[in-house]
Amino acid sequence: MSASSYYPGFDYPANQIFKFLAALDYFTIMLKNGQIVHYTATDVNAFRQWLTDNNIPDMRTEDGWVVNQNS
């Protein structure tokens, strides 16, 4: 079974999303066209699962996403 292209209440299909960053219920999403959009999820786990099911990378899991000031 494949993941749904759209998440209810979110205006963009999964194939337009490049990657995301989440803080509690607030998601910062980079689209493939370079646009940044924000989304407040009412069901954080379901929205994150939808992103994961559509193979959208979480920026927090990328090497070097945090800059260490002591480096």
GIPE-V713700 format. One line per field, one symbol per residue. ss: DSSP state (@ for helix, = for strand, . for the rest). psi: psi as a letter, one per 30 degrees, with the letter a starting at -180 (. if undefined). burial: b if it has 9 or more other ideal C-beta (glycine too) atoms within 8 Angstrom, else e. A space follows every 50 residues. Layout:
ss->???
psi->???
burial->???
//
This chain:
ss->.............@@@=======..======....=====...@@@@@@@ @@@...==@@@..........
psi->kllkekkkfkfkleffkellkkjcgjkkkklfgfkklkkjkfjeeeeeee eefghkkjfffkkgfkkjfg.
burial->eeeeeeeeeeebebeebebbbbeeebbbbbbeeeeebebebeebeebbeb bbebebbbbeebeeeeeeeee
//
